[in-house]
Amino acid sequence: MSGSEMDTRLAQVAERAVELAVLGGRQGRRAFVERVGAATAGAVLASVFPMGAARALAQDKPGPLEKRDLKIGFIPITCATPIIMAEPMGFYKKHGLNVQVLKASSWAMIRDISINGETDATHMLSPMPLAISLGVGSQSVPYVMPAVENINGQAITLHAKHKGVKTAAEMKGFKFGVPFDYSMHNFLLRYVLAEDGVDPDRDVQIRAVPPPEMVANLRAGNLDGYLAPDPFNQRAVFEEVGFIYMLSKDIWPGHPCCAFAAKREFVEKMPNTFKATLFAILDATQYARDRSHRKEIAAAIAPRNFLNQPVEVLEQVLTGVFPDGLGNTRNVPDRIDFDPFPYHSMAVWILTQMKRWGYLKADVSYRKVAEEVFLATGCREAMRTLGQKAPAGNAVKHTFALGKTRVFDPDKPEDYMKSFAIRRA
């Protein structure tokens, strides 16, 4: 079999796998095709799933690039490390791309310039592609998320005046900042508070604050604390205005944080460019996973046009050896880590929290939305093509270690939601 024939066969296999996943197995596919016809079935599938991307990702190498000069948006936080470092460290160029990474000041700006087409792809909080695809908090625009940018990498930072606080129950009346409503930061903060009997909508104030403004707001007394991405937790310690109360890995070990995302339109119109970009991101992510590279990476992303932070602060975050503001030097190697696989179960958990706290009003098929937005199968194929180890399954159970240990079963999302005493839904 020739190389082109093999690519065609792989593309057909990928397309059939998508059909079976979306339509619920072979019997569901057969019944659907019999009802509407093969052509209509294909059109319907293409409308809910990026078939062009599935075909492209099934091939070992991208075909001719539809576009080489790209703009990718980012927020200046360590969660964007693979997206940012891929420019100065040559990962985009390795895959034939000329990428300019564009700094944005807020998540609303990241969303808007992406929707408006001012960027080709973008750094996003992992809940954002789900929310935008569903039209929650913005116009509805289909997005896909083929890779997680980082896992862990957040913390609850409190003002230095609150060093005596030991439990979330003592935080009633606090004013908290989170980067965005549709963020892991918001959902994890709510989780911590509610586990200790604090209603996040009634007992505290939570407001969206752009990450670069968090330390200043803490210093000014406008906030008692925040659950934020780094380096702004470590920067508060560096400036002696706050201390690290809790790392997010202590809430949900290995949780997703930020992601690489794009409009489905970009993926469908430029599948080869999309694949090359994903390859570059995955290459950079793999490089960042090796902790021996972390100091080199810190120096690469520290300059003004990227994070604009002291290299010392970035090293503390990326290496996991850091002062916590309480007089301790901690050594937590996985304080932040880089694992790109977008498990569908991560998406389902995020959707349950959107429903739990009233952001998502309508009932949705959690699994269907997760499969449409989090491209687990495509990420696996791309990782394997690059010689990287990838998980065999698209969903796993997740364990939350804080307070009452809870195991999240993605097959029982409603039971999980109903297990919480504090909820809006």
WOWO-V833167 format. One record per helix or strand of 2 or more residues. SS is the DSSP state (helix for helix, strand for strand). FROM is the first residue (numbers start at 1). TO is the last residue. If there is no record, write none. Layout:
ss->(SS;SS)
from->(FROM;FROM)
to->(TO;TO)
This chain:
ss->(helix;helix;helix;helix;strand;helix;helix;strand;helix;strand;helix;strand;strand;strand;helix;helix;strand;helix;strand;helix;strand;helix;strand;helix;strand;helix;helix;helix;helix;strand;strand;strand;helix;helix;helix;strand;strand;helix)
from->(3;25;38;51;69;78;91;98;107;121;128;143;151;154;160;168;175;184;205;211;225;232;242;248;258;264;271;291;311;321;329;336;344;366;376;398;406;413)
to->(23;36;48;57;75;88;94;104;115;125;134;148;152;159;162;171;178;195;208;219;229;238;247;250;263;269;289;301;319;323;331;337;356;373;385;400;408;418)
